[in-house]
Amino acid sequence: MKPARFPHYLQYYALRGAVAALDLLSIERAAAIGGWIGSLGYRPLGVRRDVVERQVRAAFPEKTPEEVRRIARASYVNLGRTSLEAALLSALSREQVLAMFERVEGADVLARARAKGRGVLLVSGHLGNWELGGAYVAATGVGFEAVARGMENPLFDRYITRTRHDLGMTVIHDSDAVRRVPRAMRDGKMVAMLVDQGAVGLASSWVPFFGRYAKTPRGPAVFALRLDAPVVFATALRQPSGKYIMYFEEIPVHPTGEREADVDRIVADYTSTLERWIRRAPEQYFWHHRRWKHQRPGTPPELGDPS
């Protein structure tokens, strides 16, 4: 990891100061403040507003301009709320984390997957509150590890890693995933991966996402086939009450012997599953990331980046 520089310290201590102040509030009040701060990002600040609206419009071409703007603005509010909730997780007990959920749907899916005794690959996306979803799984007392990319600010990275560890999660940096994921699975643990951000150098497949090809991590599919392990989609969606529901859904893994085709099919399956859940709550998705930025040469414009 790169050594911390002076700007990293400024950013880190500003964050810790803000978190210390917010610790004095209830998490509901802090989340409301986060939502207000997030709304400022949409207007008047306009941080990546064009990107967000363009991608919402591309994903939902049937929606009116007013509906697109409503979803876009709501996504900023959601990002602000979830960011502050995630920042305050370190101050919560296991019981407090569990109390943030109204109920769980699909618990039987997860139970059947665990009963196979080969560990479980949990896949999710930047929908709802993904950090809280991970905290919920860890709070149930199940061995839980999460694959995550290292952050640019090493102080942030260590802080987030400690927070996750205190909640019962072990972080696997993506550079160590090939070595550590099989070990965790052999120990019967659950390993979580976010599957909706392509990156340069990351093993990926291009699969449809809202009708356009998106570069999508193929690691979970490769591990599922190599380790004969079950794959379960998970997401935590905010409800009108302010609490969450945790959802689990099986992703089928049926090897045919054609490894590349099998990998691409599983990647397409968990991507289409994520899309279906986004359609249920589009205002809770992280539209700020350019999901279709990376494209294979020769992709028709109508199937690529909506820029």
C-alpha positions, 0 to 999 in steps of 0.5 A: 500500500502507498504511504499516506501523504499530507492531503490524505491526513487532512481528508482522514481527520476531517472524516473522523471529526465529522463522524465523531460529531455525528456519533452524538446523534441517532443514526436516523437523524444522522442519515437524514442529514446525510440525505440533505447533504447528498441532495446538495450534490445534485443541486446546486452543486451538480456533482456528476449530475450529467452522468447520473441523468444520462445513465438513468435516461439510458436505462429507462428510455420510457420515462419522462424527463421529470421522472428521470430527474426525480430518480437522479435527485433521489439517488443523491439523497440515497447516497448521502444517507447510506454514506453516513450510515456506513460511516457510523457502523463502527459505533453500532453493536450487533443488536443495533445493526440487526435492529435496522432491518424490518425482516429478511426475505429468502433466508431459506435460499441462503440456508440451503446454500450453506447446507452444501458445506462448500461455502457461499459466494454472495454477489451484490451491487451498489444498490440500497446500502451494500455496506449495511447489508454486509454488516447484517450478514456478519452480525448473524454470526456467520463467517464472512469475508468481503472482496474489496478494492484498496482505496486511494487514501491509505488512511481511509482504507485502514479505517474502513478495514478496521470498521468492517473487522469490528463488525465481523467481516474480514476484508480480502483485497482484490489483489489477494482474491485468487489466493484467499477466496478458495481458502475461505470457501474451503473453511465454509465461509461466505465471501461477498463481491460487488459485481457492477464495476468494471475496471482496467486489468480486472477479468471481466465479461461484457454482458447486457445491463439495461440493454447495453453491454457492461464490463462485469467482473467474472470472478464469482462465476470462475470461483463458483465453477472451480470450487463447485460453490453456490452463488447467492445474490444479496441486497439490502433495500431501504423501506419507507419506514427508514429501515431495511429488508434483506433479500437473498436470491439463488443464482443458478450454477449448472456446469456444461463442460464449456467453461467460458460459456458457463462463466459468461452465462453466470455473469449474465445471470447475476447481472440481470438479477441485479438489473431486476432489483434496480428496477424495483428501487432505481432511486437507490442505485449508484448511478454516479459510476459510469457503468458502460464506460469500458467497451470492447472495440466495435461495440455499436454506439446504441449498445455502449456508453450512453455518452 
